[in-house]
């Protein structure tokens, strides 16, 4: 079964509130986003948004340029139905974050709760990082949630890679500066305990001279 088929099946046979990662509101993400003081027209993308209510809360907070990316058409359809007419205010992207073509230096905020940790192969992690570097504006923010080392080794029947702050910082590389991190215990609707690690990174702003050197300009 392909990844897309797997996630379409997960979202088609389970009510949203019964999904293992479901929370009524992603409060840590929301608090951190609001603390950034971004303008209402700052482009924001929720990578692997699934059926999350983050998009609802971002619209409620007045953000006007919100995009949601997910591999599952079923997940995005359920969110569009929930939003009703407000779905027209959102940019919907169906695709694999390791394969989709991203715009250059567009987003001010990249949010990802529980997608990156499913990328267990180094080449997947590298492609994700390449897309992140391409799509995020210099000075832009990354808020990411992954399984912490104490969490189970699988989620939704699939293996995950668990991260400490230091491991995630090393994986993202020197172009990103870790601003803060926080662990929180999530208990699934079925009672399984999952320790999440949330990290906030900021993409460094390189000087023109350094950009030229690293880009190979003479």
N, CA, C and O of each residue as an XYZ file, in Angstrom:
872
protein
N       0.842     -1.191      0.000
C       0.000      0.000      0.000
C       0.881      1.247      0.000
O       1.823      1.343      0.787
N       0.581      2.196     -0.875
C       1.348      3.440     -0.925
C       1.028      4.300      0.303
O       0.036      4.072      0.995
N       1.890      5.291      0.557
C       1.642      6.200      1.682
C       0.305      6.916      1.503
O      -0.457      7.069      2.458
N       0.029      7.350      0.286
C      -1.232      8.046      0.032
C      -2.428      7.137      0.320
O      -3.387      7.560      0.966
N      -2.374      5.898     -0.152
C      -3.471      4.956      0.107
C      -3.629      4.701      1.599
O      -4.746      4.603      2.107
N      -2.501      4.595      2.298
C      -2.565      4.364      3.744
C      -3.316      5.493      4.436
O      -4.223      5.246      5.231
N      -2.931      6.748      4.129
C      -3.547      7.872      4.832
C      -4.976      8.129      4.370
O      -5.814      8.553      5.166
N      -5.261      7.883      3.115
C      -6.655      7.995      2.671
C      -7.526      6.995      3.416
O      -8.652      7.311      3.801
N      -7.006      5.788      3.620
C      -7.765      4.772      4.350
C      -7.957      5.180      5.807
O      -9.048      5.040      6.360
N      -6.882      5.689      6.428
C      -6.973      6.117      7.836
C      -8.058      7.172      8.009
O      -8.870      7.093      8.931
N      -8.067      8.158      7.116
C      -9.024      9.258      7.264
C     -10.431      8.881      6.806
O     -11.406      9.497      7.235
N     -10.542      7.887      5.951
C     -11.868      7.517      5.448
C     -12.633      6.604      6.402
O     -13.863      6.586      6.380
N     -11.923      5.845      7.241
C     -12.618      4.884      8.106
C     -12.686      5.328      9.563
O     -13.353      4.683     10.372
N     -12.003      6.424      9.908
C     -11.989      6.878     11.299
C     -12.542      8.285     11.429
O     -12.140      9.172     10.677
N     -13.457      8.511     12.368
C     -13.878      9.892     12.649
C     -12.677     10.708     13.121
O     -11.787     10.182     13.789
N     -12.656     11.977     12.778
C     -11.517     12.827     13.111
C     -11.166     12.776     14.588
O      -9.991     12.704     14.949
N     -12.185     12.813     15.448
C     -11.922     12.877     16.883
C     -11.423     11.549     17.454
O     -11.068     11.484     18.631
N     -11.391     10.487     16.639
C     -10.884      9.194     17.085
C      -9.469      8.926     16.601
O      -8.875      7.913     16.969
N      -8.922      9.812     15.785
C      -7.561      9.636     15.291
C      -6.559      9.790     16.436
O      -6.768     10.596     17.343
N      -5.478      9.020     16.392
C      -4.541      8.971     17.511
C      -3.914     10.294     17.854
O      -3.600     10.539     19.019
N      -3.719     11.157     16.877
C      -3.041     12.442     17.100
C      -4.020     13.596     17.292
O      -3.609     14.754     17.361
N      -5.319     13.283     17.378
C      -6.326     14.346     17.434
C      -6.241     15.146     18.734
O      -6.104     14.589     19.824
N      -6.326     16.453     18.586
C      -6.531     17.374     19.700
C      -7.550     18.406     19.237
O      -7.506     18.832     18.083
N      -8.470     18.819     20.113
C      -9.464     19.817     19.699
C      -8.812     21.098     19.184
O      -9.307     21.718     18.243
N      -7.696     21.494     19.807
C      -6.938     22.671     19.379
C      -5.457     22.391     19.624
O      -5.088     21.831     20.657
N      -4.617     22.780     18.677
C      -3.171     22.624     18.852
C      -2.660     23.823     19.646
O      -2.096     24.765     19.089
N      -2.872     23.765     20.958
C      -2.691     24.956     21.780
C      -1.246     25.445     21.829
O      -0.997     26.650     21.795
N      -0.290     24.512     21.909
C       1.114     24.944     21.943
C       1.463     25.685     20.659
O       2.057     26.763     20.690
N       1.086     25.094     19.535
C       1.357     25.743     18.246
C       0.692     27.105     18.184
O       1.316     28.084     17.774
N      -0.565     27.177     18.584
C      -1.295     28.444     18.526
C      -0.654     29.506     19.400
O      -0.511     30.656     18.985
N      -0.272     29.125     20.603
C       0.358     30.093     21.505
C       1.678     30.595     20.930
O       1.974     31.788     20.984
N       2.458     29.686     20.387
C       3.744     30.093     19.818
C       3.551     30.967     18.583
O       4.259     31.958     18.402
N       2.590     30.600     17.733
C       2.329     31.391     16.523
C       1.895     32.801     16.897
O       2.408     33.779     16.352
N       0.958     32.905     17.820
C       0.478     34.228     18.220
C       1.594     35.051     18.846
O       1.612     36.275     18.718
N       2.529     34.382     19.525
C       3.640     35.076     20.153
C       4.650     35.635     19.162
O       5.474     36.474     19.527
N       4.597     35.183     17.917
C       5.526     35.678     16.906
C       5.171     37.081     16.430
O       6.026     37.804     15.917
N       3.922     37.460     16.599
C       3.497     38.784     16.162
C       3.500     38.959     14.653
O       3.771     40.053     14.157
N       3.205     37.903     13.924
C       3.173     37.992     12.461
C       2.012     38.853     11.997
O       0.953     38.840     12.625
N       2.182     39.599     10.916
C       1.051     40.353     10.371
C      -0.012     39.416      9.810
O       0.270     38.256      9.510
N      -1.210     39.913      9.672
C      -2.322     39.074      9.227
C      -2.137     38.564      7.803
O      -2.755     37.570      7.421
N      -1.290     39.233      7.005
C      -1.066     38.795      5.628
C       0.234     37.993      5.470
O       0.728     37.828      4.355
N       0.785     37.495      6.581
C       1.972     36.647      6.507
C       1.580     35.276      5.952
O       0.667     34.647      6.487
N       2.237     34.799      4.903
C       1.913     33.474      4.365
C       2.326     32.367      5.334
O       3.467     32.314      5.794
N       1.377     31.490      5.629
C       1.572     30.395      6.582
C       1.209     29.094      5.888
O       0.210     29.030      5.171
N       2.015     28.049      6.096
C       1.658     26.731      5.578
C       1.649     25.721      6.719
O       2.558     25.690      7.548
N       0.609     24.901      6.745
C       0.503     23.788      7.682
C       0.795     22.515      6.892
O      -0.050     22.041      6.132
N       1.983     21.971      7.074
C       2.424     20.801      6.319
C       1.876     19.540      6.981
O       2.100     19.301      8.167
N       1.162     18.743      6.205
C       0.531     17.559      6.767
C      -0.595     17.922      7.707
O      -0.798     17.280      8.738
N      -1.327     18.959      7.339
C      -2.394     19.456      8.213
C      -3.485     18.447      8.504
O      -4.129     18.505      9.551
N      -3.699     17.511      7.569
C      -4.722     16.496      7.791
C      -6.062     17.103      8.130
O      -6.520     18.037      7.473
N      -6.691     16.563      9.166
C      -7.987     17.072      9.609
C      -7.849     18.001     10.813
O      -8.824     18.248     11.522
N      -6.643     18.513     11.043
C      -6.378     19.382     12.187
C      -7.259     20.627     12.162
O      -7.664     21.108     11.103
N      -7.544     21.133     13.365
C      -8.328     22.368     13.493
C      -7.433     23.606     13.492
O      -7.920     24.712     13.726
N      -6.134     23.443     13.234
C      -5.256     24.609     13.241
C      -5.701     25.639     12.215
O      -5.681     26.838     12.493
N      -6.102     25.187     11.033
C      -6.525     26.130      9.999
C      -7.737     26.937     10.452
O      -7.817     28.134     10.173
N      -8.688     26.300     11.152
C      -9.859     27.008     11.681
C      -9.405     28.122     12.630
O      -9.866     29.261     12.553
N      -8.485     27.750     13.526
C      -8.043     28.707     14.542
C      -7.208     29.838     13.938
O      -7.271     30.974     14.408
N      -6.431     29.532     12.903
C      -5.668     30.588     12.241
C      -6.601     31.574     11.544
O      -6.373     32.783     11.588
N      -7.651     31.063     10.901
C      -8.629     31.958     10.280
C      -9.347     32.792     11.341
O      -9.586     33.984     11.148
N      -9.684     32.163     12.449
C     -10.334     32.898     13.543
C      -9.440     34.011     14.079
O      -9.923     35.058     14.511
N      -8.115     33.768     14.044
C      -7.167     34.759     14.553
C      -6.887     35.872     13.550
O      -6.169     36.823     13.859
N      -7.457     35.755     12.340
C      -7.339     36.830     11.364
C      -6.282     36.652     10.293
O      -6.082     37.543      9.467
N      -5.593     35.499     10.292
C      -4.585     35.274      9.250
C      -5.282     35.001      7.913
O      -6.241     34.233      7.844
N      -4.779     35.647      6.852
C      -5.508     35.633      5.577
C      -4.834     34.819      4.478
O      -5.441     34.547      3.442
N      -3.579     34.430      4.701
C      -2.863     33.688      3.660
C      -2.392     32.350      4.226
O      -1.203     32.132      4.460
N      -3.363     31.467      4.438
C      -3.088     30.161      5.040
C      -3.164     29.082      3.964
O      -4.115     29.033      3.183
N      -2.156     28.225      3.934
C      -2.142     27.068      3.042
C      -2.090     25.794      3.878
O      -1.456     25.757      4.933
N      -2.762     24.751      3.397
C      -2.728     23.451      4.063
C      -2.302     22.410      3.038
O      -2.901     22.292      1.970
N      -1.264     21.659      3.374
C      -0.740     20.599      2.509
C      -0.967     19.255      3.174
O      -0.680     19.084      4.359
N      -1.480     18.305      2.413
C      -1.598     16.954      2.939
C      -1.582     15.957      1.794
O      -1.936     16.277      0.660
N      -1.166     14.750      2.116
C      -1.111     13.667      1.140
C      -2.495     13.095      0.856
O      -2.734     12.535     -0.214
N      -3.404     13.239      1.818
C      -4.709     12.597      1.744
C      -5.811     13.544      1.257
O      -6.088     14.566      1.885
N      -6.426     13.191      0.143
C      -7.585     13.942     -0.331
C      -8.740     13.839      0.664
O      -9.481     14.801      0.865
N      -8.888     12.674      1.281
C      -9.984     12.477      2.243
C      -9.846     13.446      3.419
O     -10.831     14.021      3.882
N      -8.613     13.617      3.894
C      -8.391     14.526      5.021
C      -8.756     15.956      4.646
O      -9.459     16.635      5.394
N      -8.287     16.411      3.502
C      -8.546     17.792      3.092
C     -10.031     18.016      2.814
O     -10.568     19.081      3.117
N     -10.687     17.018      2.242
C     -12.121     17.142      1.969
C     -12.908     17.303      3.266
O     -13.864     18.076      3.331
N     -12.497     16.568      4.291
C     -13.214     16.660      5.574
C     -13.054     18.048      6.187
O     -13.989     18.574      6.790
N     -11.864     18.644      6.033
C     -11.645     19.983      6.587
C     -12.424     21.026      5.792
O     -13.002     21.948      6.367
N     -12.437     20.878      4.472
C     -13.205     21.809      3.638
C     -14.685     21.769      4.007
O     -15.344     22.806      4.079
N     -15.194     20.572      4.238
C     -16.600     20.431      4.640
C     -16.844     21.113      5.974
O     -17.852     21.797      6.158
N     -15.917     20.924      6.903
C     -16.057     21.543      8.226
C     -16.031     23.063      8.145
O     -16.778     23.733      8.858
N     -15.183     23.610      7.290
C     -15.047     25.062      7.179
C     -16.190     25.703      6.394
O     -16.487     26.883      6.579
N     -16.829     24.929      5.523
C     -17.906     25.494      4.720
C     -17.407     26.583      3.784
O     -16.421     26.382      3.075
N     -18.066     27.727      3.771
C     -17.691     28.810      2.868
C     -16.281     29.325      3.138
O     -15.616     29.829      2.233
N     -15.827     29.198      4.379
C     -14.489     29.696      4.710
C     -13.382     28.883      4.034
O     -12.233     29.323      3.988
N     -13.717     27.705      3.513
C     -12.713     26.899      2.815
C     -12.136     27.647      1.624
O     -10.996     27.407      1.227
N     -12.925     28.558      1.049
C     -12.456     29.334     -0.087
C     -11.376     30.335      0.273
O     -10.738     30.903     -0.614
N     -11.159     30.562      1.571
C     -10.122     31.494      2.013
C      -8.751     30.822      2.124
O      -7.742     31.491      2.348
N      -8.723     29.502      1.966
C      -7.516     28.707      2.201
C      -6.981     28.168      0.878
O      -7.749     27.837     -0.025
N      -5.660     28.086      0.776
C      -5.018     27.418     -0.361
C      -4.795     25.957      0.006
O      -4.101     25.652      0.976
N      -5.384     25.058     -0.773
C      -5.310     23.628     -0.487
C      -4.313     22.963     -1.428
O      -4.396     23.126     -2.645
N      -3.375     22.215     -0.863
C      -2.336     21.552     -1.634
C      -2.347     20.062     -1.319
O      -2.173     19.664     -0.168
N      -2.550     19.249     -2.333
C      -2.515     17.800     -2.150
C      -1.192     17.273     -2.696
O      -0.884     17.454     -3.874
N      -0.417     16.625     -1.842
C       0.850     16.092     -2.317
C       1.753     15.641     -1.195
O       1.458     15.830     -0.014
N       2.849     15.046     -1.586
C       3.875     14.536     -0.687
C       4.931     15.623     -0.493
O       5.489     16.123     -1.470
N       5.207     15.988      0.739
C       6.147     17.068      1.014
C       7.544     16.745      0.507
O       8.354     17.654      0.330
N       7.847     15.467      0.267
C       9.150     15.105     -0.270
C       9.158     15.085     -1.796
O      10.179     14.768     -2.405
N       8.027     15.421     -2.416
C       7.958     15.370     -3.883
C       7.373     16.637     -4.499
O       7.669     16.956     -5.651
N       6.556     17.354     -3.755
C       5.850     18.510     -4.310
C       6.822     19.672     -4.558
O       7.807     19.837     -3.837
N       6.531     20.463     -5.576
C       7.354     21.637     -5.885
C       6.851     22.823     -5.062
O       5.678     23.187     -5.142
N       7.733     23.414     -4.283
C       7.358     24.496     -3.395
C       7.787     25.844     -3.975
O       8.758     25.900     -4.730
N       7.087     26.928     -3.642
C       7.479     28.263     -4.117
C       8.766     28.724     -3.445
O       9.117     28.251     -2.364
N       9.453     29.637     -4.084
C      10.728     30.128     -3.567
C      10.519     31.262     -2.558
O       9.898     32.280     -2.866
N      11.048     31.064     -1.354
C      11.080     32.112     -0.319
C       9.730     32.823     -0.185
O       9.638     34.041     -0.335
N       8.699     32.047      0.096
C       7.347     32.612      0.154
C       6.779     32.642      1.575
O       6.218     33.653      1.998
N       6.921     31.557      2.299
C       6.233     31.440      3.585
C       7.013     32.117      4.708
O       8.243     32.084      4.749
N       6.261     32.730      5.613
C       6.840     33.308      6.821
C       6.794     32.320      7.979
O       7.563     32.432      8.933
N       5.887     31.350      7.887
C       5.780     30.333      8.940
C       5.483     28.980      8.311
O       4.580     28.835      7.487
N       6.263     28.006      8.721
C       6.102     26.604      8.307
C       5.726     25.826      9.550
O       6.506     25.774     10.501
N       4.556     25.223      9.564
C       4.104     24.446     10.716
C       3.971     22.982     10.322
O       3.460     22.654      9.251
N       4.440     22.115     11.205
C       4.371     20.675     10.949
C       4.224     19.964     12.284
O       5.150     19.943     13.094
N       3.069     19.390     12.502
C       2.887     18.532     13.677
C       2.694     17.103     13.192
O       1.665     16.757     12.612
N       3.711     16.281     13.442
C       3.622     14.832     13.228
C       3.661     14.406     11.765
O       2.993     13.446     11.380
N       4.441     15.117     10.945
C       4.734     14.625      9.594
C       6.201     14.219      9.490
O       6.519     13.120      9.034
N       7.086     15.110      9.914
C       8.512     14.875      9.715
C       8.973     13.566     10.349
O       9.856     12.898      9.809
N       8.389     13.190     11.482
C       8.891     11.980     12.145
C       8.525     10.693     11.393
O       9.066      9.630     11.698
N       7.618     10.776     10.422
C       7.329      9.617      9.578
C       8.385      9.429      8.480
O       8.419      8.385      7.830
N       9.227     10.412      8.274
C      10.268     10.326      7.249
C      11.502      9.685      7.887
O      12.354     10.373      8.447
N      11.580      8.385      7.794
C      12.623      7.641      8.511
C      13.889      7.434      7.686
O      14.929      7.070      8.234
N      13.814      7.662      6.377
C      14.994      7.462      5.530
C      15.747      8.787      5.339
O      15.114      9.830      5.177
N      17.074      8.763      5.356
C      17.850     10.001      5.214
C      17.503     10.792      3.962
O      17.473     12.022      3.998
N      17.242     10.107      2.857
C      16.931     10.842      1.634
C      15.595     11.572      1.734
O      15.431     12.635      1.136
N      14.630     11.017      2.485
C      13.356     11.705      2.706
C      13.574     12.953      3.556
O      13.038     14.021      3.262
N      14.360     12.802      4.603
C      14.640     13.930      5.484
C      15.366     15.041      4.736
O      15.101     16.222      4.963
N      16.281     14.668      3.847
C      17.024     15.657      3.082
C      16.113     16.418      2.127
O      16.222     17.637      2.000
N      15.209     15.697      1.449
C      14.295     16.349      0.511
C      13.343     17.286      1.244
O      13.054     18.381      0.763
N      12.857     16.860      2.404
C      12.010     17.720      3.237
C      12.772     18.996      3.580
O      12.245     20.099      3.436
N      14.017     18.837      4.034
C      14.818     19.985      4.415
C      15.066     20.899      3.211
O      15.039     22.122      3.345
N      15.305     20.316      2.047
C      15.520     21.119      0.840
C      14.281     21.953      0.516
O      14.389     23.128      0.166
N      13.102     21.336      0.636
C      11.861     22.065      0.373
C      11.622     23.155      1.414
O      11.139     24.240      1.092
N      11.963     22.856      2.650
C      11.836     23.859      3.717
C      12.745     25.054      3.444
O      12.318     26.204      3.549
N      13.993     24.775      3.095
C      14.937     25.852      2.790
C      14.464     26.696      1.606
O      14.594     27.920      1.605
N      13.922     26.025      0.615
C      13.460     26.727     -0.580
C      12.247     27.611     -0.279
O      12.189     28.764     -0.706
N      11.295     27.066      0.449
C       9.992     27.723      0.576
C       9.942     28.795      1.653
O       9.136     29.721      1.564
N      10.791     28.683      2.668
C      10.707     29.609      3.802
C      11.546     30.853      3.539
O      12.687     30.768      3.086
N      10.964     31.997      3.828
C      11.681     33.257      3.713
C      12.847     33.303      4.697
O      12.727     32.757      5.794
N      13.973     33.935      4.347
C      15.010     34.182      5.348
C      14.412     34.948      6.534
O      13.695     35.933      6.353
N      14.712     34.489      7.718
C      14.102     35.075      8.907
C      12.779     34.446      9.274
O      12.204     34.769     10.314
N      12.279     33.538      8.422
C      10.996     32.883      8.678
C      11.088     31.851      9.795
O      12.177     31.468     10.224
N       9.933     31.414     10.249
C       9.830     30.560     11.423
C       9.360     29.149     11.063
O       8.580     28.950     10.131
N       9.860     28.175     11.833
C       9.429     26.784     11.726
C       8.946     26.342     13.100
O       9.683     26.443     14.081
N       7.732     25.861     13.175
C       7.225     25.232     14.397
C       6.915     23.783     14.043
O       6.072     23.508     13.190
N       7.604     22.865     14.706
C       7.507     21.455     14.335
C       7.306     20.602     15.574
O       7.935     20.820     16.609
N       6.413     19.622     15.448
C       6.168     18.673     16.519
C       6.473     17.265     16.041
O       5.947     16.818     15.021
N       7.331     16.564     16.785
C       7.677     15.182     16.465
C       7.561     14.331     17.725
O       7.396     14.857     18.825
N       7.647     13.031     17.561
C       7.736     12.162     18.720
C       9.077     12.384     19.415
O      10.117     12.470     18.762
N       9.043     12.474     20.731
C      10.243     12.555     21.547
C      10.810     11.149     21.775
O      10.137     10.165     21.469
N      12.030     11.035     22.305
C      12.622      9.704     22.514
C      11.779      8.779     23.378
O      11.859      7.559     23.232
N      10.972      9.338     24.276
C      10.158      8.504     25.172
C       8.902      7.957     24.494
O       8.228      7.095     25.057
N       8.584      8.435     23.315
C       7.343      8.055     22.634
C       7.459      6.646     22.043
O       8.561      6.111     21.923
N       6.332      6.051     21.677
C       6.370      4.738     21.027
C       7.123      4.805     19.700
O       7.251      5.880     19.115
N       7.624      3.655     19.219
C       8.390      3.642     17.959
C       7.515      3.665     16.714
O       8.024      3.765     15.597
N       6.199      3.572     16.901
C       5.291      3.596     15.753
C       4.112      4.522     16.027
O       3.761      4.795     17.174
N       3.512      4.998     14.934
C       2.276      5.781     15.004
C       1.420      5.392     13.813
O       1.919      5.322     12.690
N       0.155      5.142     14.038
C      -0.761      4.732     12.981
C      -0.237      3.511     12.225
O      -0.459      3.372     11.023
N       0.458      2.632     12.941
C       0.974      1.413     12.332
C       2.249      1.584     11.544
O       2.754      0.612     10.983
N       2.795      2.804     11.480
C       3.998      3.069     10.705
C       5.163      3.426     11.639
O       4.949      4.042     12.683
N       6.380      3.048     11.275
C       7.531      3.418     12.100
C       7.792      4.914     12.033
O       7.548      5.552     11.008
N       8.287      5.464     13.121
C       8.649      6.883     13.167
C      10.068      7.014     13.685
O      10.601      6.097     14.310
N      10.676      8.162     13.421
C      11.951      8.492     14.028
C      11.685      9.476     15.149
O      11.016     10.491     14.958
N      12.216      9.164     16.320
C      12.015     10.014     17.492
C      13.214     10.939     17.668
O      14.350     10.569     17.370
N      12.942     12.151     18.158
C      13.978     13.187     18.197
C      14.118     13.824     19.569
O      13.139     14.023     20.289
N      15.350     14.134     19.908
C      15.649     15.094     20.968
C      15.820     16.451     20.311
O      15.959     16.512     19.089
N      15.817     17.544     21.068
C      16.054     18.864     20.456
C      17.379     18.918     19.704
O      17.461     19.497     18.621
N      18.417     18.312     20.282
C      19.736     18.334     19.659
C      19.738     17.561     18.334
O      20.366     17.986     17.365
N      19.044     16.442     18.300
C      18.983     15.651     17.068
C      18.223     16.388     15.972
O      18.624     16.364     14.809
N      17.136     17.038     16.341
C      16.356     17.775     15.356
C      17.143     18.985     14.858
O      17.102     19.312     13.672
N      17.849     19.636     15.754
C      18.673     20.786     15.374
C      19.770     20.345     14.405
O      20.046     21.035     13.423
N      20.393     19.201     14.676
C      21.437     18.688     13.797
C      20.875     18.304     12.436
O      21.521     18.538     11.415
N      19.690     17.722     12.405
C      19.066     17.300     11.154
C      18.693     18.498     10.291
O      18.873     18.459      9.074
N      18.182     19.552     10.897
C      17.792     20.740     10.136
C      19.003     21.516      9.620
O      18.932     22.140      8.561
N      20.114     21.481     10.360
C      21.341     22.064      9.855
C      21.567     23.501     10.282
O      20.736     24.111     10.954
N      22.718     24.025      9.874
C      23.183     25.324     10.365
C      22.384     26.499      9.842
O      22.511     27.609     10.360
N      21.555     26.279      8.815
C      20.743     27.384      8.294
C      19.602     27.749      9.237
O      18.955     28.782      9.062
N      19.354     26.899     10.240
C      18.245     27.122     11.162
C      18.762     27.232     12.587
O      19.640     26.479     13.009
N      18.199     28.185     13.317
C      18.593     28.408     14.707
C      17.443     28.035     15.638
O      16.331     28.547     15.506
N      17.726     27.140     16.579
C      16.711     26.700     17.529
C      16.400     27.832     18.504
O      17.295     28.358     19.165
N      15.124     28.199     18.585
C      14.687     29.287     19.462
C      14.182     28.771     20.811
O      14.451     29.361     21.857
N      13.452     27.667     20.766
C      12.907     27.089     21.996
C      12.425     25.677     21.711
O      12.239     25.284     20.559
N      12.228     24.924     22.784
C      11.672     23.579     22.640
C      10.861     23.241     23.884
O      11.050     23.825     24.950
N       9.968     22.298     23.722
C       9.054     21.952     24.810
C       8.528     20.539     24.586
O       8.185     20.162     23.466
N       8.470     19.768     25.658
C       7.879     18.434     25.592
C       6.486     18.455     26.212
O       6.237     19.147     27.199
N       5.600     17.693     25.618
C       4.245     17.592     26.168
C       3.712     16.191     25.936
O       3.953     15.590     24.889
N       2.993     15.678     26.910
C       2.437     14.337     26.819
C       1.064     14.388     26.172
O       0.149     15.044     26.669
N       0.937     13.686     25.056
C      -0.349     13.562     24.375
C      -0.898     12.171     24.647
O      -0.191     11.174     24.497
N      -2.152     12.112     25.045
C      -2.825     10.827     25.269
C      -3.875     10.651     24.183
O      -4.782     11.472     24.046
N      -3.747      9.589     23.423
C      -4.643      9.353     22.298
C      -6.050      9.029     22.791
O      -6.233      8.694     23.962
N      -7.046      9.125     21.910
C      -8.404      8.764     22.306
C      -8.525      7.338     22.854
O      -9.447      7.041     23.614
N      -7.595      6.458     22.469
C      -7.625      5.082     22.972
C      -6.774      4.900     24.221
O      -6.666      3.785     24.732
N      -6.168      5.973     24.722
C      -5.432      5.915     25.979
C      -3.938      5.691     25.870
O      -3.281      5.497     26.893
N      -3.379      5.710     24.680
C      -1.941      5.512     24.499
C      -1.197      6.816     24.786
O      -1.598      7.880     24.314
N      -0.117      6.732     25.557
C       0.677      7.903     25.883
C       1.741      8.140     24.817
O       2.481      7.224     24.459
N       1.816      9.367     24.313
C       2.801      9.743     23.298
C       3.465     11.044     23.740
O       2.800     12.071     23.874
N       4.767     10.999     23.963
C       5.486     12.211     24.340
C       5.912     12.943     23.069
O       6.641     12.398     22.240
N       5.451     14.180     22.928
C       5.785     14.999     21.765
C       6.875     16.006     22.124
O       6.941     16.514     23.243
N       7.718     16.273     21.141
C       8.686     17.351     21.234
C       8.283     18.441     20.258
O       8.132     18.191     19.062
N       8.109     19.647     20.769
C       7.849     20.816     19.915
C       9.106     21.668     19.875
O       9.721     21.936     20.907
N       9.482     22.090     18.676
C      10.629     22.979     18.512
C      10.248     24.169     17.639
O       9.470     24.042     16.694
N      10.803     25.309     17.970
C      10.653     26.520     17.164
C      12.028     26.897     16.637
O      12.941     27.201     17.405
N      12.161     26.872     15.318
C      13.393     27.277     14.659
C      13.153     28.578     13.897
O      12.023     28.915     13.542
N      14.237     29.291     13.659
C      14.176     30.448     12.766
C      15.254     30.299     11.701
O      16.405     29.978     11.997
N      14.858     30.540     10.460
C      15.817     30.459      9.362
C      16.733     31.670      9.411
O      16.274     32.811      9.469
N      18.020     31.411      9.387
C      18.992     32.490      9.492
C      18.964     33.382      8.246
O      18.669     32.929      7.140
N      19.273     34.633      8.458
C      19.401     35.587      7.359
C      20.884     35.735      7.063
O      21.631     36.282      7.875
N      21.310     35.251      5.909
C      22.716     35.314      5.541
C      23.030     36.644      4.888
O      22.184     37.226      4.208
N      24.251     37.128      5.094
C      24.691     38.343      4.419
C      24.836     38.078      2.937
O      24.989     36.930      2.520
N      24.789     39.142      2.129
C      24.909     38.993      0.681
C      26.234     38.315      0.308
O      26.280     37.451     -0.568
N      27.293     38.724      0.983
C      28.607     38.164      0.683
C      28.622     36.663      0.969
O      29.144     35.878      0.178
N      28.046     36.274      2.107
C      28.034     34.858      2.463
C      27.155     34.067      1.509
O      27.488     32.941      1.142
N      26.029     34.654      1.104
C      25.150     33.961      0.141
C      25.881     33.732     -1.171
O      25.753     32.671     -1.783
N      26.641     34.717     -1.599
C      27.373     34.571     -2.849
C      28.407     33.462     -2.768
O      28.561     32.667     -3.695
N      29.123     33.420     -1.628
C      30.154     32.395     -1.446
C      29.533     31.013     -1.416
O      30.010     30.102     -2.092
N      28.447     30.843     -0.619
C      27.835     29.538     -0.498
C      27.095     29.146     -1.760
O      26.903     27.960     -2.027
N      26.674     30.137     -2.540
C      25.989     29.822     -3.789
C      26.942     29.624     -4.948
O      26.524     29.252     -6.044
N      28.239     29.873     -4.709
C      29.225     29.628     -5.742
C      29.474     30.811     -6.656
O      30.108     30.655     -7.700
N      28.986     32.003     -6.287
C      29.204     33.187     -7.127
C      30.628     33.699     -6.915
O      31.176     33.613     -5.816
N      31.216     34.231     -7.987
C      32.565     34.737     -7.870
C      32.588     36.204     -7.524
O      33.663     36.790     -7.389
